[in-house]
Amino acid sequence: MCTMNKKVVINKRVKGLSREALDQLSKTELIDKIVQLEAYNFQLKNLLQKKLTESDKNNCEYAALLRTDDEYELKQKDTEKDTSGKKDKQRKFNWDSAHRRHVLIKVMYFGWDYQGFACQEDSMDTIEAYLFRALIRTCLIESRATSNYHRCGRTDKEVSAFCQVISIDLRSKHAPDVQMKPEALSSEIDYCSLLNRVLPKNIQCVSWMPLRNPAYSARFDCISRTYRYYFPKGDLDIEAMRIACQSLVCHGDFRNFCKMDVHNGVTNYMRNLQGAAIKPCDNTEMQMHSNSGYAMYYLEIQGNAFLWHQIRCIMAVLLLVGQKHEQPCVISKLLDVVSNPCKPQYTPAIGLPLNLFRCEFRAQSTRQVNPSASSSAAIDDLDDDVDLAAVKPENVEGTESDLTDWVYSEENLQKLIENVQCEWTQFSVKCTMIRNVLLQLEDLLERNYKAQQIQAQAILLQDAVKPRQYQPLLQRKRCESLENRIEHFVKKQRLLLTSEAGTETVLSKPDG
């Protein structure tokens, strides 16, 4: 199938029958449909119940979802009795009279206890879920739908962030016309401290920034994201990994360094990596012994946007280079999609050491000041990793920046440092205990067997079974090509091919 000069878009089909189609069904057909839906709902509840942890089962939102009809009626009666005398005392927050301001919030979190950043249908244990529960509980927003919310990026399960940034409309003490005045800023709600009181200690807000443009987006107006991937030296050849990193700094096709997300409409794998380097970690005792396998390093990688699992796939290949299984030139060969159009099969490095470390934003937004609801909804359906920095306009001379200064609170920072120091103490004690055990074991091995020193510290990072005999990347079995995947999802009617004229082409799949 030729896809030249054609644009691939998601086929947004209406789920279920329309109201008009339902109106044409007979009573028997409608009853059959209800029975079918109830059976499907019952199956979903059973599946969800198996996935939930004990803390999830105690969550009131999940309890309401999983409750049977009889339990629901009893609960309703009990609730009515308990609240009958309190209805007059409880007042609903009046959002009609509330002022709002558009802000950026910088959030830090350690992601190893969570299922990723973005909300998920089958788990409430995500950073975003905790954030929105805190925002609603503190009456800073009415709902997610009305909050003009965007996130800078979505991190996977176990991935952390020091600089995750969201843009959102929050309740304000002051009217819009005076919100930017110094006295209004100094007397504004202490957003970070308020949220941190109800957030878990490993999800905390660092600072906030008032924005001049209500359309400014943490997602679409971010021009640079920097990630760090931490790892021990182990038996790795750091210099070989540094040489390999040089080939990554380019505007290239990274389809062989990611998990292809074709079914969600991602067919452009061109990305611009602005920097990639291996650096030693500072202020660790082991750095004094640079040849020690316990010395810590990190890959720092900067780009305007990243593909799904892109950094983890890059790190997986760099680890193979560091172990001398591959030459540094393998990076250039995998970036040559003419010679290697299909990705070799390999497992991405684990997500735990990855950290969204820094984000940079353009001075003026590329978005309209008052985007329509329909265009906003369309934007939210796009892939988070779409490369939007390419549309960055030149700053108009004399135009005031949409950005202002980050607002910090001394008390909040002190509390943050205290929390993070507690996290450090917990893991540093564990690390020291494990290190002492290792020293004893290594000493026993050397004294009794005069064996060669073991340097296996980096093995954990490769989330795969160690093969008996290593097979070079370019000789491995290949994944499907991008073109074949596009053709597959077009036949499934998940994707549409649109010509330059805007007409749609669907390759229909025969029934049966």
C-alpha positions in Angstrom: 0.0 0.0 0.0 1.4 3.4 -1.0 1.0 6.0 1.7 3.0 8.7 -0.1 1.3 12.2 -0.2 -1.3 10.9 2.2 -1.9 11.9 5.8 -2.7 9.2 8.4 -5.4 10.2 11.0 -7.3 8.3 13.7 -10.7 7.1 12.6 -12.9 8.6 15.4 -15.9 6.4 15.1 -19.0 6.9 17.3 -19.0 4.3 20.0 -22.3 2.4 20.0 -25.5 3.3 18.2 -26.8 6.8 17.8 -30.1 7.9 19.5 -31.8 7.8 16.1 -30.7 4.2 15.5 -31.8 3.1 19.0 -35.2 4.7 18.4 -35.7 2.3 15.4 -35.1 -0.8 17.6 -38.0 -2.9 18.9 -38.7 -3.4 22.6 -37.2 -7.0 22.5 -34.1 -5.7 20.8 -33.6 -2.9 23.4 -34.1 -5.5 26.3 -31.5 -7.7 24.6 -29.1 -4.8 24.4 -29.6 -3.9 28.1 -29.0 -7.5 29.2 -25.8 -7.6 27.0 -24.6 -4.3 28.5 -25.3 -5.5 32.1 -23.3 -8.7 31.5 -20.4 -6.7 30.1 -20.6 -4.3 33.1 -20.5 -7.3 35.4 -17.4 -8.7 33.6 -15.6 -5.3 33.9 -16.4 -5.1 37.6 -14.9 -8.6 38.2 -11.8 -7.7 36.2 -11.3 -4.4 38.1 -11.8 -6.1 41.5 -9.0 -8.5 40.7 -6.6 -5.6 39.9 -7.3 -3.5 43.0 -5.1 -3.3 46.0 -6.5 -3.2 49.5 -6.0 0.6 49.6 -7.9 0.9 46.3 -10.8 -1.1 47.7 -11.1 1.3 50.6 -11.3 4.2 48.1 -14.8 5.7 48.1 -14.8 6.2 44.3 -14.0 2.5 43.6 -16.4 1.3 46.3 -19.2 3.2 44.5 -18.2 1.6 41.2 -18.1 -2.0 42.6 -21.1 -1.8 44.8 -24.1 -4.0 43.7 -27.6 -2.5 43.2 -28.9 -3.8 46.6 -25.8 -2.6 48.4 -26.2 0.8 46.7 -29.8 1.2 47.8 -28.9 0.3 51.5 -26.0 2.7 51.4 -28.2 5.4 50.0 -30.7 4.9 52.9 -28.0 5.0 55.5 -26.5 8.1 53.9 -29.9 9.9 53.9 -30.3 9.1 57.6 -26.8 10.3 58.5 -27.0 13.5 56.6 -30.6 14.5 57.2 -29.6 16.7 60.1 -26.5 18.1 58.4 -27.8 19.3 55.1 -28.4 22.8 56.3 -24.9 23.0 57.7 -23.1 21.9 54.5 -22.7 24.6 51.9 -21.6 23.9 48.4 -18.7 26.2 47.2 -20.1 28.9 44.9 -17.9 28.8 41.8 -20.1 31.5 40.0 -18.6 34.2 42.2 -15.0 32.8 42.3 -12.1 34.5 40.5 -9.7 32.4 38.6 -6.1 32.8 37.4 -4.1 30.9 34.8 -0.8 29.5 36.3 2.0 27.0 35.8 2.7 24.7 38.7 6.1 22.8 39.1 5.6 19.4 40.6 8.2 16.9 41.8 7.5 13.3 42.6 9.3 10.0 43.1 7.4 7.7 40.8 8.5 4.2 42.0 5.3 3.7 44.0 2.9 4.8 41.3 1.4 3.6 38.0 2.7 6.5 36.0 1.7 10.2 35.8 -1.4 10.2 33.6 -4.8 9.2 34.9 -5.9 5.6 33.9 -9.3 4.0 33.8 -8.3 0.9 35.8 -6.1 2.6 38.4 -6.4 5.5 40.8 -2.8 5.1 41.8 -1.3 7.7 39.4 0.3 11.0 40.2 -2.3 12.9 38.2 -5.2 11.2 40.1 -3.7 12.3 43.4 -3.1 15.9 42.0 -6.7 16.3 40.9 -8.1 14.8 44.2 -6.0 17.4 46.0 -7.0 20.3 43.7 -10.7 19.5 44.1 -10.5 18.9 47.9 -8.8 22.3 48.4 -11.5 24.0 46.2 -8.8 25.3 43.8 -10.7 23.9 40.8 -14.3 22.9 40.3 -13.4 19.9 38.0 -10.8 18.7 35.6 -13.1 19.5 32.6 -13.4 23.2 33.5 -9.8 23.7 34.7 -8.1 24.4 31.3 -5.5 21.8 32.2 -2.4 20.7 30.3 0.7 18.7 31.4 4.2 19.1 30.1 4.7 15.4 29.7 3.4 12.0 30.8 5.9 9.8 32.6 5.6 6.0 32.7 5.2 3.7 35.7 8.0 4.1 38.2 9.5 7.2 36.4 10.1 10.2 38.6 10.2 14.0 37.9 11.9 17.0 39.6 10.4 19.4 37.1 7.0 18.2 35.9 5.0 21.3 34.9 1.2 21.7 34.5 -0.8 24.7 33.3 -4.2 25.2 35.0 -6.8 27.7 36.0 -6.9 28.0 39.8 -9.2 29.9 42.2 -7.8 33.3 43.1 -8.5 35.8 45.8 -8.2 38.7 43.3 -10.2 39.9 40.3 -8.5 39.4 36.9 -7.7 43.1 36.4 -5.5 43.3 39.5 -4.0 39.8 39.6 -0.6 40.8 38.2 0.0 43.6 40.7 2.7 43.0 43.3 0.4 43.3 46.3 -2.0 40.8 44.7 0.8 38.3 44.1 2.2 38.7 47.6 -1.3 38.1 49.2 -2.4 35.4 46.8 -3.4 31.9 48.0 -0.2 29.9 48.8 -1.1 27.2 46.2 1.9 24.9 46.8 1.6 24.8 50.6 -2.1 24.3 50.4 -1.8 21.4 48.0 1.2 19.8 49.7 -0.8 19.4 53.0 -3.2 17.0 51.2 -0.7 15.4 48.8 1.4 12.3 49.6 4.9 13.2 50.7 6.5 11.8 47.6 4.3 14.0 45.4 4.9 17.7 46.1 4.4 21.1 44.5 7.6 23.2 44.4 6.5 26.6 43.0 3.9 28.3 40.8 4.0 31.0 38.1 1.2 33.5 37.2 0.7 33.6 33.4 -0.4 36.6 31.4 -2.0 34.5 28.6 -5.0 32.3 29.6 -4.2 30.1 26.6 -0.6 29.3 27.6 -0.1 25.6 27.6 2.5 23.6 29.6 2.4 21.0 26.9 2.3 22.9 23.6 4.5 25.8 24.7 7.3 23.7 26.2 10.3 23.9 23.8 12.8 21.7 25.7 12.6 18.7 28.0 15.6 17.3 29.8 15.7 13.8 31.2 18.3 12.0 33.4 18.7 8.3 33.5 20.9 7.2 36.5 23.0 4.1 36.5 26.0 2.4 38.2 29.3 2.0 36.3 29.4 -1.8 36.9 31.4 -3.4 34.1 30.4 -0.7 31.5 32.8 1.0 29.2 31.8 4.7 29.8 34.0 6.1 27.1 32.4 3.8 24.4 28.9 5.0 25.6 30.0 8.6 25.4 31.2 8.1 21.8 27.8 6.4 21.0 25.9 9.4 22.5 27.4 11.8 19.9 25.4 10.1 17.1 22.2 10.7 19.0 22.4 14.5 18.8 20.5 15.0 15.5 17.2 15.6 13.8 16.5 12.1 12.8 14.0 9.2 12.6 14.0 7.4 15.9 11.5 4.6 15.0 14.1 2.0 16.0 14.5 3.7 19.4 10.9 3.6 20.7 7.8 1.6 21.1 5.7 2.5 18.0 2.3 3.8 18.8 0.8 3.6 15.3 -2.7 2.6 16.5 -3.0 6.0 18.3 -2.1 7.8 15.1 1.6 8.4 15.7 3.3 7.9 12.3 5.9 10.6 12.4 9.0 9.4 14.3 11.3 12.4 13.4 12.6 14.0 16.6 15.2 16.6 17.3 17.6 15.7 20.1 19.5 18.8 21.2 21.9 17.0 23.6 23.0 13.6 24.9 25.9 13.0 27.3 27.1 10.6 30.0 28.1 12.4 33.1 29.3 11.4 36.6 27.1 12.0 39.6 28.5 14.5 42.1 28.8 14.3 45.8 28.8 10.5 46.2 31.6 8.7 48.1 32.2 6.2 45.3 33.0 8.9 42.8 36.5 9.2 44.4 37.2 5.7 43.0 36.2 6.2 39.3 37.0 2.6 38.5 34.7 1.3 41.1 31.6 -0.5 39.8 29.6 1.3 42.4 30.4 4.8 41.0 27.2 6.4 39.7 26.6 8.1 36.3 23.7 9.5 34.4 22.6 9.9 30.8 21.4 13.5 30.3 19.3 13.8 27.2 17.6 16.9 25.9 15.0 17.3 23.2 11.8 19.2 22.3 9.7 16.1 22.4 10.1 12.4 22.9 8.5 9.2 21.6 7.0 6.5 23.8 9.8 4.7 25.6 12.4 6.6 23.5 14.9 7.3 26.3 14.5 3.8 27.8 15.2 2.2 24.3 18.2 4.5 23.8 19.5 3.5 27.2 19.1 -0.2 26.4 21.3 0.2 23.3 23.8 2.3 25.2 24.1 -0.4 27.9 24.8 -3.0 25.1 27.6 -0.7 23.8 28.9 -0.2 27.4 29.0 -4.0 27.8 31.0 -4.2 24.5 28.3 -6.4 22.9 27.8 -3.6 20.3 30.1 -1.0 18.7 29.2 2.7 19.2 28.4 2.9 15.4 25.3 0.8 16.0 23.5 4.0 17.0 24.1 5.5 13.5 23.1 2.2 11.8 19.8 2.1 13.7 19.1 5.8 12.8 19.5 4.9 9.1 15.9 3.8 8.5 16.6 3.3 4.8 19.0 0.4 5.5 17.2 -0.6 8.7 13.4 0.2 8.3 12.4 -2.4 10.9 13.4 -2.3 14.6 15.4 -5.2 16.0 13.7 -6.9 18.9 15.1 -5.8 22.2 13.7 -4.8 25.6 13.8 -1.2 26.9 15.8 -0.4 30.0 13.7 -0.3 33.2 11.9 2.9 34.1 12.9 3.4 37.7 16.1 5.4 37.1 14.5 7.9 34.7 13.8 11.4 35.9 12.2 14.4 34.1 14.7 16.8 35.3 14.2 20.2 33.5 11.7 21.9 31.2 12.0 25.2 29.2 9.2 27.3 27.8 8.8 29.8 25.1 8.1 33.4 26.0 4.9 33.7 23.9 2.3 31.0 23.4 1.5 29.6 20.0 -2.1 29.1 20.9 -5.1 31.3 20.5 -6.1 33.5 23.4 -9.7 32.0 23.4 -9.6 28.6 21.8 -13.0 27.1 21.1 -14.2 24.2 23.1 -14.1 21.9 20.1 -10.5 22.8 19.1 -9.4 22.3 22.8 -11.0 18.9 22.8 -9.3 18.0 19.6 -5.9 19.1 21.0 -6.3 16.9 24.0 -6.8 13.9 21.8 -3.4 14.3 20.2 -0.4 12.2 21.2 1.5 13.8 24.1 4.8 13.3 22.2 3.9 15.1 19.1 6.7 17.4 18.0 5.2 20.9 18.3 8.4 22.9 18.9 8.9 23.1 15.2 6.1 25.7 15.0 7.8 28.0 17.5 7.3 31.6 16.2 9.8 34.3 16.5 9.1 36.6 19.5 7.6 39.8 18.3 9.8 42.7 19.3 8.3 44.7 22.1 5.7 42.1 22.9 5.3 41.3 26.6 6.2 37.8 27.6 3.4 35.5 28.7 5.7 34.2 31.4 6.5 35.8 34.7 8.7 34.7 37.6 8.3 31.5 39.6 6.8 32.2 43.0 8.4 30.3 45.9 7.5 30.1 49.6 10.3 29.8 52.1 8.2 27.8 54.5 7.1 25.4 51.7 10.7 24.9 50.5 11.9 24.2 54.1 9.1 21.6 54.4 10.0 20.1 51.0 13.6 19.7 52.0 12.6 18.1 55.2 10.4 15.6 53.4 13.1 14.8 50.8 15.7 14.4 53.5 13.4 11.8 55.2 13.2 10.0 51.8 17.0 10.2 51.5 17.6 8.9 55.1 15.3 5.9 54.4 17.1 4.9 51.2 20.6 5.9 52.3 20.3 3.6 55.4 19.1 0.7 53.1 21.9 1.5 50.7 24.6 1.5 53.4 23.3 -1.8 54.9 23.4 -3.5 51.5 26.9 -2.0 50.8 28.2 -3.4 54.1 26.9 -6.9 53.2 28.5 -6.7 49.8 31.8 -5.7 51.3 31.7 -8.8 53.5 30.7 -11.1 50.7 33.3 -9.7 48.3 36.0 -10.1 50.9 34.9 -13.8 51.5 35.1 -14.5 47.8 38.6 -12.9 47.4 40.1 -14.6 50.5 38.7 -18.1 49.9 38.8 -18.4 46.1 41.0 -15.5 44.7 38.3 -15.1 42.1 37.9 -12.1 39.8 35.9 -9.2 41.1 32.2 -9.3 40.1 30.9 -6.2 38.5 27.2 -6.9 37.9 25.7 -3.7 39.2 24.2 -2.7 35.8 22.5 -6.0 35.0 19.2 -5.0 36.7 18.7 -2.1 34.3 18.1 -4.5 31.4 14.6 -5.9 31.9 15.2 -9.1 30.1 16.5 -12.6 30.6 20.3 -12.8 30.1 20.9 -15.0 27.0 23.5 -17.8 27.1 24.9 -16.5 23.8 24.6 -12.9 22.8 23.0 -12.2 19.4 24.0 -8.8 17.8 21.2 -6.3 17.4 21.3 -6.1 13.6 21.1 -9.9 13.3 18.0 -10.3 15.5 14.4 -10.9 14.4 12.8 -7.6 13.3 9.5 -6.0 14.3 7.0 -5.0 11.6 7.8 -2.0 9.5 6.0 1.3 10.0 4.3 0.9 6.6 2.9 -2.5 7.4 1.6 -1.3 10.7 -0.2 1.6 9.1 -1.7 -0.7 6.5 -2.8 -3.1 9.3 -4.7 -0.4 11.2 -6.2 1.1 8.1 -7.7 -2.3 7.3 -8.9 -2.5 10.9 -10.5 1.0 10.3 -8.6 2.3 13.3 -6.8 4.8 11.0 -7.8 6.7 7.9 -5.7 7.8 5.0 -6.5 11.4 3.8 -5.2 12.8 0.6 -4.0 16.4 0.1 -7.5 17.3 -1.0 -8.9 16.1 2.3 -10.8 13.0 1.0 -10.8 9.9 3.2 -9.7 6.5 2.1 -10.6 3.5 4.2 -9.4 0.0 3.3 -12.5 -2.0 4.4 -11.9 -5.3 6.1 -14.2 -8.0 4.8 -16.6 -9.5 7.4 -15.5 -12.9 8.8 
